[in-house]
Amino acid sequence: MAVSVATYYDLLKVSRGAPPDGVRTAYRRLAQRYHPDKLQGNADAVRVMAMLNEAYAVLSDPDKRARYDKWILQAQAHAATAAGAAASPPELPQAAWPWCLLFATIAFALTSIGTVAYKMAVPVVVAPVHASTSK
């Protein structure tokens, strides 16, 4: 029994062996149909277009497509072994977290907290204003 897994190929409605021109044609056809500018007022149009863009980004790049095809085979093998159990397919490989963004956020937070703590701990010294006595 073959187990089916929903894929980007299903989203773009192309076969797994489709050439790059076929993928591009299918993407353009669906993008024209579901573009948010053509479906104004439809809240799902933006979500559908984002999914189409993601699918095209993966299937149009030969390296990403090869990794994705390998992931599909692994997911199908996993689904076949867990056919009786309701197991979710493994997550797609995600891009690495931008650690510099995390460290910059932490540095900003610590600087802000340090500034507030310093201003609370060090009293403000106000110089007395002398009234001029000249008439």
Secondary structure, 3 states (H helix, E strand, C coil): CCCCCCCHHHHHCCCCCCCHHHHHHHHHHHHHHHCCCCCCCCCHHHHHHHHHHHHHHHHHCHHHHHHHHHHHHHHHHHHHHCCCCCCCCCCCCCCCCCHHHHHHHHHHHHHHHHHHHHHHHCCCCCCCCCCCCCC
